[in-house]
Amino acid sequence: MSNVRIFAVVLVGLLALSHPVAATDGGGSGDSLSALARPDLERSEIIDIGDNLQMTLALSQPVPWRIFTLDDPARLVVDFNAVDWSGQDMQAILFSDYVSEVLTGPFLNDWTRLVLRLSRPMALETAALVTGAEDGGATLKVQMRTVDHETFAASAIAPPGAVIAGAPVTDLPPPRARQRGGRPLVVVLDPGHGGIDPGADAEGVIEAHVMLRFAKDLRGVLEETGRFRVVLTRESDVFVPLEERVTVARMARADVFLSLHADALAEGRASGATVYTLSQEASDEASRVLAERHDRADLLAGLDLSDQDDVIAGVLMDMARRNTTPRADRLAGKLVAGLAERTGDLHKRPRLRAGFSVLKAPDIPSALIELGFLSSAHDRARLTDPQWRHLAAMGIRDGLLQWAREDAAEAELLRQ
């Protein structure tokens, strides 16, 4: 039996070998594995033992792995090359007051990630992947102890390649002058989620994939009119940090920013399309939960930008929003009208507000469209139907055209 004990904050272990080999670049010998490892939740648990936290994670086979902690917020991160988390309810093994949330998902270069969001600072004491079981499986055992925040912060260090950072932005172009109908409208479409953050998943339908497909369809519908130039925040199944999505809109000098989603809530709680605009106070509890779920995605990448406004001084942002907020509200109203006319599939409250981070650009009229809910069989059937998606795209096009005409007319009046 091979038993490797770790007394450091950062580790990469390669347990497929008779003698584990350390590596700091996240690489390893995972290529020799014939299939992804699977967790065995019946033999796994996350529990408290006094002031200590103990995690036992049973796997179907040993895999390369690394473990470390990150701060702000405090979390434990374990990367594997690779574990298939699909269909696994990791909350089912959580019996700890020291952990508020368990997140899993694909990461980069065939690695996958497990994140425990800690409710208090805790330092790694031991971590070991025990191999040699008769069934070929392996068991990861981790123990952590409570420490003060200063001690935790000093040891919370990610190994190279373990954290995704947004591309540094130096010189943002000046905002585009408000459109008056004399040029194509620049629309930035933001297909929600992607990469390590697949979003909602119901009956094999994955939000990130459906929204990327819809965004590309919508781009075609908009560009056919000759009235729009369209930019996507992502063109493939990749992770884009929240802040960088807004930066893409700024770099494109966007007139409009539309974030596209199809979330999941408890069965029967929601169906139909909803259009959101920014508000620090959510319209209802479901809106607040959705905003938190969208914003927490950056935790998987090792960063958390959900509390960051997009780097403009508060007074200037407030001044900009006095102009932008009513324009965004009118935009949302037109989108609701267009979707209603073309599809009729609207939520019982189709106009809501919530604190979605991607809507925080103060100088760009922005809206978030929940095109439907994957937790609803009715919505799921429509979201996977190309004909329905085309109707929805035409509804959004109609709303944008109507908004653009009225917005340009208002701009002319303000200029006089």
N, C-alpha and C positions, 0 to 999 in steps of 0.2 A: 504494500500500500504506500502510495506517495502522499505525503502530508506536508504542505508548504505553509509555514506560519509567517505572517507579515506583521511587523511592528512599525510600519511607516505609513505615511499618508498616501503615497502614490505607489502603485504596483502594476506591473504587467507580467502575468504568468503565462507560460506556454506549457500546458499540462499534457499535451499529446506526446511528449517526449519522456524518456525514462529519467532524464535529469532536467528539471525546469531551467529554462534560459530566460534571463531578464532582458527586456527590450523597452526602450523609452519612446519609440516612434509609433506605437500602436500596431505594429506589424505582427508577424508570427507565422506559424506553420499551419494555419487554418485551412490552407488549400487542400491538405490531405484528407480532410474530413469528408465523408461521403454524403452527409446530410446535415441539416441544421439540428442543433440540440433543441429539445422541448422541455419546458418546466413541468415538473410533477407536483401539482399544487396540493395533492393529498398528503405529501410528505414534506411540505414546506410551511414555514410560519415566520411571522415577524412579531416578536413579543417583548415585553418588558421584564427584566429581572432586577428588582430594586432600582438603583440609579443607572442600570445598564440597559442597552438595547441589544437584542440578539436576533439575527436573521439567519434562517436556515432555508436554503433554496436547492431543491433536488432537481438535477438535470438528467436527461436521457443519455448524455455522453459528455466527457470532458472537452472543454474548448479553451482557446486562449482568452485571457481576461485581464482586466486592470481595474483598480478601485482607487477612488480619491474623494475628497470633499470640496465643496464650493460654498462661498458665502453670499449673502445678500440676494435671496434668502438662503438660510443654511440648508444644505442638502448633501446627501450621500449619493455618489454616482458609481455605478458598476457597468463597464463596457464588456461585451462578449463578442467573440468572432466565431460563431454567431449563434443567437438563440431566436427561435421562432415564437414570438409572443402572441400570434394571432389566435383569437378565440379564447384567450385566457383572462379571467377576471382576477387581477392581482390584488384587488381590494379584499378578496375573500380570505387571504392569508394574513391580513393586517389585524393584529390584536394588541396594538401599542398606542399609548397616549403620547409617545415621543415622535410619532410619525403622523403627519396630517394628510399625506397623499402619496400614492404610488403611481408613477408614470413609466410606460415602456414604449419603445418604438425603434425602428431602424435608424442608424446613424450614418456614418460615412464609410466608404470603401469596404463594404460587406460587414461592418460592425453594427451591433445593436446595443441598445442602452436601457438600463434600469435606473430610475431616479427615485430616491426616497426624500420627500420634503420633510425636514426635521422641524419639530415644534420648539426645540431648544438646541443650543450649541452642544455638539457631541463629538468626541475625538475617537478615531479608530484605535482599538487596542489590539485585536487580532483579526486576521482574515485568512482563511485557508480553503482550498479546493481539495477535498478528499476524494481520491480515485481508487480504483481497484475493486469495485463492487462486482459481484458475480454476473450481474445483468449488464455490465459495461457502463453503468451510469456514474455520476459524480455528484457530490454535494458541496455547495459553497456555504461556509459557516463564517459569519461576521459578528464581531462583538464591539460595541461602542460604549463609551462612558461619558457622563455629563461633565462638561468643563465650562469655564467662564468664556464670554464672547471674545476677549482678547486672545486667549489661548487658541480658540477655534479659528479665528481670523488669520492668525499667524501660520497655521498649518493647512489652511484651505487653498491648495495650489493644484491647478490642473496640469497634467503632463502635456507635452507638445502635441498638437493636433486634436486635443480633446474638447476644445471649445470653438464654436462657430462665432465669428465676429462679423458684424456688418462692415462692408467696405468703407474705409475712411473717406469722408467727404471734405474737400478743401474749399473749392470755389463753386458754390451753388449759383446758378444763373438767377438774375432778377426775376420776380414773378411776371408772368405775361400780363399785358394790359387787358382789362376786361373786354371780352368779345362783344362786337356790335353787329355781327352778322355778315361781315365782309370777308371772312376767312373760315377754313374748316375748323371745327371745334376739336380741341385735343382732349381725348378721353383716355384716362388710364384705367384699365380693368385689372382688378386684383383677385385672381382665383385663390380662394382661401386655402390655407394649410399647404402641404406638400413635403416630400422627402421624409425626414424623421417624424414629421407631424402629419399623419394621414387624415386627421379630423374624424368625423363620425364614420361609423362602419355598421351597416345593417344588412343582413342577408347577403353578404358578399359585395355590397355596393359601397364604395369608399368615396367619401366626400371630396377629398383632394383630386381624385381622378375625374369625377363627374363635373366638378367646377372648372377644371382646366379645359375639358372638352367643350363645356358650355361657353367659356370665355372665348375660345377660338371661333366657335360658331357665331357668337355675338359680334366679334370683331368683323367677320365677313359680312354680316347683315348691316352693320354700321357703315363700313367702308363702301359698300355697294351704292350708297346714297350720294357719295361724293361730298358729303357735308361733314365728315368726321375723319380725323387721323387718330388711330388707336394704338396704344402702347400697353403691353402686358407686363405685370411685375414678375411673372415667371412664364417660361415657354415650355417647361418640362416638369417632371416630378422631382423638384428640388425644394429644399428648405430656404425660405427667405425671412430673415428676422423682421419683426413688426416695424421697427423704426426704418429699416431699409426700404420697405414697401412705400412708405410716405416719401422717402428720399427719391425713389424712382419717379414719383409723380412730380416732385419739384424739378428734377433734372429734365424731365420732358416738358416743363412749363405747362402743366396740365390746366385745362379749364374746368374739368370735372374728374373726380375720383370715385370709382364704384368698386366696392369690395363684394365678392360673390361667395355665398355660402349655402349649405344645405345641412343643417345641424341635426341633432337627435336629442329628443327629450323622452321622458317616460311615455310609454305607449298610450295613445289616446289624448295626450295633453295638448298637442299642437299639430296643426296641418295647415297648408296653404302658404302663400307668399307673404312676406312682411318686409317693409322697408324701414330701416333705422336711420336716424340722424343722431348726432352727438349730444349727450347730456350727462352731467355728472350724477344726476338722479335718474335711475332707471324707471321706465314706465310701469313695470311690474316685476315681481320676483323672478319670473322666467327670464326676462330680459337681463336682469342682473347676473343670473347664473350663466347665461350664454356669454356675456361679456367676460366673465372670469375665466370660462373655459377657453375662449379664443385667446386671451392674453397669456394664459399659463403655458402656451406652446413653447415659448422661448426658453422655458426651464430645461427642456430636453436638450437644447443646444448648448446649455451651460451658461446662458445669459437670461436676464429678466429685465425687460425694458418696459414692462406694463405700467410703471409709474412715471415714465419719462415723457414729458412733453417734448416736441420735436425741436428743441434747442432754439427757441426764440424767447426773448425776455417777456415776462408775464404781462406787463403793461401793454407792450406792442401786440401781443397775442389777443388780449381783450379788445383792443381797438380794431384789429383786423376782423375778429369774430362778429363785431357789431354789424359789419357789412356782409360777412359771409354767411352767418347763421340764417337770416331770412331767405337768402338765395338757396341754401341747402334745403330748407324746409319746403320751399316751392318746388325744388327739384324732386324731392321725395314724393310730394303730392302728385306731380305729373307722372312719375314712374308707377305709382299705385294705380292711377287712372289708366295708363297704357296697359299694364298687366291685366287689370280687370276687364278691359275691352277685348283683349286678345285671348285670354285664357279663362277668366272668371274664377280661377283657383286662388282665392285670397284667404288669408288668416282672418279670423273673426275681428281682430284689431290689426289692420294692415299697416297702420302708421304708428311706430313706437320709437322710443329714445333709450339710449344706454351709453355707457362710457367705454365704447370700443376704442382701443388705442389707435387703430388704423384710421379713425375719423378725426384725429386731433390736429391735422394741419389747419391752422387758422386762416390761411389765405386761399384755400381751394375748396369750393363747394363739394361736399363729400356725402356719400350715403352707403350704407351696407344693406345689401339685398339678401335676405334669407329666401331663396327661391322655393323652398319647401323643407320638409323635415323627413330625413331618412327613417326616422322611427315610425312614420306613418306609411302603411302599405299603399294607401291611395297616392301619397306624394311620391313614394319610391317608384311606383309604376310610371308616373308622368316624367320624373327626372331621368329615367332610363329610356324614354320614348323620344326618338329624334324629332318626330313631328310636333310633339308638345313643346320640346325645347325650342324649336324654330318659332312657334307661336309666342313663347315667352320672350325670345330675342326681339321679335317684331314689336312686342308691347313695350319693351325697354327702349327700342329705337323711337317709337312714336312719342313716348314720354320725353326723351331727350330732345327731339325735334321741337316739340311744343314748348318745352322749357327754354330752349335756346332762342326761339323767336321772341318770347316774352321778356327774357333776360336782356336781349339786345335792345329791345324797345325801351326798357327801363334805363339802360345805360345811356341811350341817346337823350332821354329826358333829363337825366342827371347832368349831362354835359352842357345842356343849354342854360 
